[in-house]
Amino acid sequence: MGEEHRYEIVVRCLNQGFPGLFRLSDLAQIVGLHPDLVRRFLTLGLIEPARLWPEPLFTEEAILRISRILRLRRDMGVNLASAGIILDLLDQIEELKRELDRLRRL
């Protein structure tokens, strides 16, 4: 295959006393989706809020995760359930790589 490209979106904003956290509507606007679709991602467990009260608030990690979901859907035709499984597996692989690197340094 070709080269692997990695892109990260880093956005900083202040949210009523919760620096670096985004309301669902702000998150939807940043990723270019309707808030109802972002709410569905939340309901399906594809993204997790950093705080639930007084409303769900999200970190930059949610932005990156949604971007990955959208790429999987667009580039590979993956449905939402499969995207969740793929992202969970990729997270586990990254965690195992970090653990292997840590063990190699011992």
SVG drawing of the C-alpha trace seen along z (x, -y; Angstrom):
<svg xmlns="http://www.w3.org/2000/svg" viewBox="-31 -31 47 37">
<polyline fill="none" stroke="black" stroke-width="0.4" points="0.0,0.0 1.0,-3.6 2.3,-5.9 0.5,-6.3 -0.7,-9.8 -1.7,-11.1 -3.5,-14.4 -4.4,-15.9 -6.8,-18.7 -6.0,-20.7 -8.6,-23.2 -8.6,-25.2 -11.5,-27.0 -12.9,-28.0 -16.3,-26.7 -18.0,-28.3 -15.3,-27.4 -14.2,-24.1 -11.1,-25.0 -10.4,-22.7 -13.9,-21.1 -16.5,-21.4 -20.3,-21.3 -22.0,-18.8 -23.2,-21.6 -19.6,-23.0 -18.2,-19.6 -20.7,-19.0 -19.8,-22.4 -16.0,-21.7 -16.4,-18.3 -19.0,-19.5 -21.8,-17.2 -25.4,-17.8 -25.7,-17.7 -28.1,-14.8 -25.5,-12.6 -22.9,-13.5 -25.6,-12.6 -26.0,-9.3 -22.3,-8.7 -22.6,-9.4 -25.5,-7.0 -23.7,-4.2 -20.7,-4.7 -18.4,-5.8 -17.4,-8.9 -17.4,-9.5 -17.8,-12.8 -15.2,-14.0 -18.0,-15.4 -21.7,-14.6 -23.0,-17.4 -24.4,-20.0 -24.2,-18.8 -22.0,-16.4 -18.6,-18.1 -15.9,-16.6 -12.2,-16.8 -10.1,-17.1 -9.9,-13.3 -13.6,-13.2 -12.8,-15.5 -10.0,-13.1 -12.2,-10.0 -15.0,-11.5 -12.6,-12.3 -11.3,-8.7 -14.9,-7.4 -15.7,-9.7 -12.6,-8.6 -13.4,-4.9 -17.0,-5.5 -15.8,-7.5 -12.7,-5.6 -13.8,-2.1 -17.6,-2.2 -17.6,-1.0 -20.8,-1.2 -20.9,-2.9 -20.8,0.4 -17.8,1.7 -16.1,-1.7 -16.4,-1.4 -14.9,2.0 -12.1,1.0 -11.2,-2.1 -11.3,0.0 -8.9,2.5 -6.6,-0.3 -6.6,-1.8 -5.7,1.7 -2.9,2.0 -1.5,-1.4 -1.7,-0.5 0.2,2.8 2.8,0.9 3.4,-1.5 3.6,1.5 6.1,3.3 8.2,0.2 8.2,-0.2 9.2,3.4 12.0,3.1 13.4,0.1 13.8,2.2"/>
</svg>
